[in-house]
Amino acid sequence: MKSILLWIGAARAPFFTASIIPVLLGSAIAWAQTGNFGWGFFWLTLLGGLFLHAGANLINDYFDHRNKSDEINTEFVRPFTGGSRFIQNKILSPGQVLFAAVTCFVLGSGIGLFLSYKLGWVILALGATGVFSSVFYTGQPFYLAKRGIGEFFVGLNFGVLMTLGAYYVQARSFSWAALLASFPVALLIAAVLYINQFQDYQADKQVGKTHLVVRLGRKKATIGYVVIMLATYLSILAGVISKILTPWTLLALLTLPMAMKGIMVARANYDKSKELTPANVATVLVHLLTGILLTGGYIISKLV
């Protein structure tokens, strides 16, 4: 049990909501639109997504150890920034973390290959894109975070690809509703990463990890945070107005006050690590609750 809890901590399991939400959303939309839902395929999709997410978190910790950004980070606020700290605190060796990351990627990819065999090559294409960008988010030679496009790929993976993949597993097709519904989830998970980078700013800047917050500077980067958060709600409104999303997805607007709280905290405390923490918390909660409300909107639309 202690070993299980150890690896759950190393993989940063509390953030697995980033994988759970899009799988729930895509599956719910497929059921609402087509009436198709298979529990076996659902659990396999969710398990595969969780393995790939764990692999991404572990490999990111490994590479952030290699580039020394976590070692020199003194502004981190657990559990949101600075990695898991398992390597830095000598709980696990870099080799153990790398081995665990590869194991998780193999297990997740194995599930993806099985689903591809049963349902079609589309699943393989989506999964391969996710694995590639997860490994090379901080891995060489591509180092996507250093190029200022890491936030885009995180939103793509944990928003668009996972939602569309979960929808396809159930419906055996794609839909505009699944694509558009994935945008708020993609924007919000990108916002989670983005706001967490504020506390990592100094360490990442020193090692040349030039993500968007480093490129913009913390003060200007707050504008980007505001844009991402507000774009989330505009995408929902646009989907409903265009009649692509069910009107029940407007329930997600209930999280707007919490998003505004995060925005106000970020604008006032962008360069104060501890004081910024309520914005980190608010962003994570907005992502979780917005995803749940979007999913619930489609479940309600089916039931009524």
N, C-alpha and C positions, 0 to 999 in steps of 0.2 A: 504493500500500500504506500509506503514511504517513497519507493521508486516511482510509482505512478504519479504521486503528487509532485515529485521532483520534476518529472518531465512535463507535467501539465503546466507547472510554473515556468519552465524553460521555454515552452512553446507559446507562452502568453495567452492561455486559453480564454481569459475573460474577454479578449478581443475577437473571439471566434464568431461573435454576432455579425461581424463583417461578411462572413460566409453564410451564416444561417439565414439572414434576412433576404438576400437575393434568391436563395433556393426556395424559401417559403413563398416569396412574391411570384416568381415565375411559375411555380407549381399551381398556386391559387388562380392565376390568370388563365392557365391552361384548362383547369377544371371549370372555371366560370364560362369560358368561351366554347369549349368542346365537350365538356362532361367527362373527359378522360382523366383518370387518376389511378395510378398503380402504386400501392404502398411499397412494394419491393424496390421498384426503380427509384422511388422517392428517397428511401433510406440509403440506397447505394449512391445516389447523387449527392446527398448531404454528407455522407461519410467520405466520399472522394474529395469533395470540396474542403472538408475539414483537414484531411491529410495534406492536401496541397497548401492550405493556409498555414498549417503548422510548419511545413517545410520552408515556406517563404519567411516566416518569422525567425526560424532557426538559422537559415542561411544568411539572413540579413544581420543577425547577431554575429555570426562568424566573420563576415566581411567587414563589419564595422569594428570588430576587434583587429582585423588585419590592417585596416587603414588608420587605426588608433583613435578614431573619433569618439568611441565610447570610453576609452582609457582616459582621455584628457577632459572629458565632459564633467564639469563641476556644477552646472546649472540645471541638470536633469531633475525632473519631478516624477517619482515613481507613482503609478505604474505607466504613466503616459509617455514619458520620454527617456532617452538614454539606454534603450534596450532592456533586456531582462536582467542584466548585470550578473548573470550566472558565471560567465567567464571571468569578469573583473573581480568577482568575490571568491574566485577559486572553488566554486561549487562543482563546476564541470570544466573539463579541459577543452580547448578549441577543437581538438580531434573528435572528442565525443559529440560536440555540438554539430560538427560537420557530418559525422556519420549518421546522427539522428535526422538531420535535414535530408540527406540522400535517401534514407530509409522511408521517410514520409513521402518524398516525391515518388519513389518507386511504388509504394502502396497506393497512393492517389492515382498515379498513372495507370497502374494495373486495373483499378476500378474503371477508369476512363476507357481503357482498351476493351474491357468487357462490354461496357455500354455501347462503344462504337461497333463492336462485333454484332450486338443484338439490334442496334437502332440506326446505325449508319455512321459514315465517316465524319459528319458534321461535328459530332461530339469530340472526335480526335483533334480536329482543327482548333476548336475552342480551347480544349485542354492544353494543347501544345503551345498556343499563344500565351496562356496563363503561366505555364511552367517556365517558358523562355524569359518572360518579363519579370517573374519572381526571382529567378536566379540572377539575372543581370541587372536587377534594380540597383544593387550595390556591387555586383560582380564584374570583373574585367572580362573581355575588353570593352564592353558596351557601357557599363556603369551609367544606367539611365538617370539615376538621381543626380549625378554630376552634370548631366547635360540639360537639366532643368525640365525634363519630361517625365520624371518619375511619378509625379502627382497624376498626370494623365493616365499612365499605365495602371496605377492603383485603382483609379476610378473605372477604367476599362475592365479590369479583371474582376473586381469585387462589386461592380455594378452591372455593366452591360453584358459581359460574357457569362457570368454566373446566372443572371436572370434569364437570358436567352437560352442558355444550356438547360436549365431546369424546365423551362417551357417546352423546349424541343423534346426532352425525354418523355414528357407526358403527352404532348400533342402531335409529335412527329412532324412538326412544321414550325414556322416562325409567324409572328404577327406584329403589326405596327403597335398594338397596345403593349405587348411585352417590351418592345424596344423603348417606347416613350416612357413607360413606367419605370424602366431601369435608370433613366436619367437622374431623377431625384436621389436615388440610392447611390449612384456613381458620384454625383456632386458631393453628397454628404460624407462618403467615406474618404474622398479626396480632401474634404475640409478637415476631417479628423487628423489625417496625416499632416496637412498644412499647418494647422494650429499647434500640433505637437512639435513642429520643427522650430518654433520660436525659442523654446528653452534649449534646443540643441544648436542654436545659431552660432555661438562663438566656437564651439568645438568643431562643428562641421566646416565652418569658414577656415579654420586653421589647417585642416587636412585637405582642403580643396573639394569638399563635397558640396558643390555649388547648386543646390536645389533652388527653387523659386524664392524662398524666404531669404536665403543668403544673397541671391542676385539682386533682390529688391531692397534689402535692408528691412529690419523689423518694422519701422514706422510706416514705410510705404506698403509693406506686405499686408498691413491691416486692411488696406483697401481691397486687396485680392480676397481676403477672408470674407469681407462684407459682400463682395460680388458673388462669390461662390454660394454663400448662405442664401442670399436673396434669389439667385438664379434657380435654386431648388424649388421655391414656391412658384416662381414664374413658369417653370416647366410643367408643374402640375396644373396650373390654371390654363396654360396653353393646350394641354392635352384634353382637358374637359371642354374648353371652348370649341376646339376642333372636333369634338365628339369621338375622339379616339380612346380616351380614358372614360371609365364610368364616372358619373357625377359623385358617386360614393367616395371616390378618392379625395374629394375635397375635405374629408375628415382629417387628412394629413395636415391641413392648415392649422389644426389645433396646437401644433408644436411651434408655431411662429413666435409666440411670446418667449418661449425658452430660447429660440434662436436669437431673438433680439437681446436677451440677457447676455448671451455669449458674445454678441457683437459689441455691446457696451463695455463689457469687461475687457475684451481684447483691445479696444480703442484706448482705454484708460491705462492699461497695464502691459502693453506690448513688450516692454523691456524689463519687466519685473517677473521673474520666474514663478515665485510662489503665489504672488497676487494674480497671476494669469491662470492659475489652476482651475478656477470655476469656469473659465471659457473652455478648457480642455474637457471638463466633465460635461458641460452643457452640449458641446458638439457631439460627443459620444451618445448622449441620451437622445438628442434630436435625431441622429441617424437611426438609432434603435426604434424609437417610438414612431417616427415617420414611416419606416419600413413596415412596422406592425400595422399601422393605420391604413397604409396602402393595400397591404395584404387583406386586412379586414374588410376594406371597401369592396374588394372583388368577391370575397366570400358572401358578404351581404347582398351584392348584386345578383349572385347566383340563387340565393335562398329566397329573395323576394321577387 
